[in-house]
């Protein structure tokens, strides 16, 4: 199911959600609250999120030779955006950041269905 199937607004380009004509801001707020309430059951659905910093292909014999300290060359350059997958689907690109001695990811680009 795509976002088009759900009739959701496209927020990737910074377009704002506009209220339908002939509605007041209070009615628009009530509409947003109803949409949020309708989506509430999916808020707790677990999803798998992967941040892929790069890929490589090696032969099994080379894989078996790896040891601590071995270096694998990946298909990305330093500073290049990483891919962010949700349930095995590319949804964004981002950068690796450090937060309190832990690695994190900042999303810098949302990928539309047609761009993936």
C-alpha positions in Angstrom: 0.0 0.0 0.0 1.5 3.4 -1.0 0.9 6.8 0.5 -1.3 7.5 -2.5 -3.5 4.6 -1.5 -4.0 6.3 1.9 -4.7 9.7 0.3 -2.0 11.3 2.5 -0.5 14.7 1.6 3.0 14.9 0.1 5.1 16.5 2.8 8.5 15.7 1.3 8.7 18.9 -0.7 7.7 21.1 2.2 4.1 21.5 1.0 1.8 22.3 3.9 -1.4 20.6 4.6 -4.1 23.0 3.5 -7.6 22.9 4.9 -10.5 22.4 2.5 -12.4 25.5 1.3 -15.2 26.7 3.4 -13.8 25.3 6.7 -12.6 27.2 9.7 -9.3 26.6 11.4 -11.2 24.9 14.3 -12.8 22.5 11.8 -9.5 21.9 10.2 -7.9 21.1 13.6 -10.8 18.7 14.4 -10.1 17.0 11.1 -6.4 16.6 11.9 -7.4 15.2 15.3 -9.7 12.7 13.7 -7.0 11.6 11.2 -4.5 11.2 14.1 -7.1 9.2 16.1 -7.8 7.0 13.0 -4.0 6.2 12.7 -3.5 5.6 16.4 -3.8 1.8 16.1 -0.7 1.7 13.8 1.5 3.8 16.0 2.6 0.7 18.0 3.2 -1.5 15.1 6.9 -2.5 15.1 9.0 -1.9 12.0 12.5 -2.9 11.1 14.8 0.1 10.4 18.2 -0.3 8.8 20.9 2.4 8.2 23.2 1.0 5.5 26.6 2.6 5.4 27.8 0.6 2.4 27.9 -2.8 0.7 30.6 -5.0 -0.8 30.8 -8.4 -2.4 33.6 -10.9 -1.5 34.3 -14.5 -2.0 33.5 -17.0 0.8 37.3 -17.9 1.0 38.1 -14.2 1.6 35.2 -13.9 4.2 36.7 -16.9 6.1 40.1 -15.1 6.2 38.7 -12.0 8.0 39.8 -11.4 11.5 39.5 -8.5 14.1 41.2 -5.5 12.5 40.5 -6.6 8.9 39.3 -3.8 6.6 36.4 -4.2 4.1 36.2 -1.7 1.3 32.6 -0.5 0.8 30.9 1.0 -2.2 30.5 4.5 -0.5 32.9 7.4 -0.1 33.5 9.2 3.2 30.8 11.8 3.7 28.4 10.2 1.2 24.8 9.8 2.3 23.8 6.5 3.8 20.6 4.6 2.9 17.8 4.2 5.4 15.4 1.3 4.9 12.1 0.6 6.7 10.9 -3.0 6.4 13.4 -3.5 3.5 12.1 -0.5 1.6 14.4 2.5 0.9 12.6 5.5 2.5 15.4 8.1 3.1 19.0 9.0 3.0 21.0 10.5 5.8 24.2 11.2 7.6 25.8 9.4 10.5 26.0 11.5 13.7 27.4 10.9 17.2 25.0 11.4 20.1 26.3 10.8 23.7 29.0 8.3 22.5 26.5 6.4 20.3 26.0 6.4 16.6 22.8 7.9 15.2 21.4 8.9 11.8 20.0 12.3 10.7 17.6 12.0 7.7 18.6 14.5 5.0 16.4 13.3 2.2 13.0 11.5 2.0 12.7 9.1 -0.9 9.4 9.1 -2.8 8.2 5.7 -4.2 9.1 6.7 -7.8 12.7 7.7 -6.7 13.5 4.4 -5.1 
